[in-house]
Amino acid sequence: MPEFVIREATDEDGPALAELFHETWGGYEGCAFEPEDPSLFERPASWFAEHGGRLWVVMRDGAVAGSLGVARHARPQEFALSMICLDEPSRGQGLATALLAGADAFAAASEATKLNLWIDQRLADGVRFLERQGFLRDPGVRQHDDGAGALQAHYSKPVQAEVSLRLSEAPPAGAA
């Protein structure tokens, strides 16, 4: 049975993340991964930190198997999700849901009210995941300049996590 660990990304994860995205996108007909900003893979953790966010990776038996990043959006109180990827063998384990819950909690703690993202409509597994997680497709599409004429749709949902900064007055369960 594989061992999974979710941890905060480091800049050293860049080459493994680039390989993961190329391999995963290659599994979809007509898709070739071309990052909008190459520095995402040169300094991934720093890029997200500089944009008021965080990037997490899924490790499967010590190798990068997935990721999800969240960063401040240009609109106040909104965060954008990106670098959402999970390799085929790691799917169905609840890992993407756990990554999204972490991003939601981070956004809530940062006083965000909305999460949003753009996704290539050919990434059918990702679109289904977002819809199962309560994301709604917003009107319109945009063409991604990737040479293949990819169309991206915009999805959004309210931030759900409730984060309490108040210390609990009750003792932990099982405490005397």
C-alpha positions, -999 to 999 in steps of 0.1 A, spaced: 0 0 0 15 34 -10 23 60 17 9 94 11 20 127 27 7 162 20 33 189 28 40 225 19 60 227 -13 96 240 -15 114 256 -44 133 224 -49 100 207 -59 100 226 -91 115 200 -115 93 172 -101 62 194 -104 71 202 -140 75 165 -148 42 157 -130 23 183 -151 38 172 -184 30 135 -177 -5 142 -164 -16 166 -191 -1 142 -217 -28 117 -207 -55 139 -222 -59 140 -260 -46 172 -276 -32 185 -243 3 197 -238 12 215 -207 27 250 -211 28 271 -179 15 307 -181 44 317 -159 76 295 -161 88 308 -127 60 287 -112 83 257 -118 116 275 -112 106 288 -77 72 273 -69 70 279 -32 85 314 -34 61 323 -63 30 315 -42 44 332 -10 51 363 -31 15 363 -42 1 359 -7 -6 322 -9 7 287 -4 15 256 -25 11 221 -12 24 188 -27 12 152 -24 40 128 -19 35 92 -28 63 69 -15 86 99 -14 79 112 -50 57 142 -59 23 129 -71 1 160 -69 -2 196 -60 -26 225 -54 -18 262 -49 -38 291 -37 -29 328 -41 -45 362 -37 -66 373 -66 -66 409 -80 -101 413 -65 -101 419 -28 -113 389 -6 -108 364 -35 -82 337 -39 -73 319 -71 -65 282 -72 -39 269 -96 -14 241 -101 -41 215 -94 -28 182 -104 -29 146 -92 -14 117 -110 -37 88 -120 -24 62 -95 -31 87 -66 -67 95 -75 -97 82 -56 -79 84 -22 -94 117 -10 -61 136 -16 -75 163 -39 -104 169 -14 -78 172 14 -57 197 -6 -88 217 -14 -99 217 22 -65 231 32 -67 258 5 -102 267 17 -90 270 53 -60 291 43 -83 314 23 -107 317 52 -79 325 76 -69 352 52 -104 367 53 -112 356 17 -149 350 7 -144 334 -27 -122 308 -44 -119 308 -82 -99 293 -111 -97 288 -148 -96 252 -161 -90 238 -196 -123 221 -205 -104 190 -219 -93 181 -184 -125 162 -178 -115 146 -145 -106 180 -130 -138 196 -142 -158 167 -126 -139 171 -93 -145 208 -91 -182 203 -97 -184 176 -70 -167 201 -46 -194 227 -52 -177 249 -78 -201 265 -102 -192 274 -138 -194 311 -145 -206 324 -179 -181 326 -208 -148 310 -217 -114 323 -227 -89 309 -252 -56 299 -237 -26 308 -260 -12 273 -260 -11 267 -297 -39 241 -295 -67 266 -291 -77 253 -256 -108 268 -241 -108 275 -204 -139 280 -183 -141 299 -150 -153 282 -119 -159 297 -84 -174 290 -50 -177 307 -17 -150 300 9 -165 273 32 -140 268 60 -148 284 93 -116 292 112 -118 301 148 -89 320 163 -104 317 198 -89 292 222 -113 265 232 -125 266 267 -133 229 267 -106 203 274 -97 180 245 -117 149 241 -106 122 265 -87 146 288 -93 144 325 
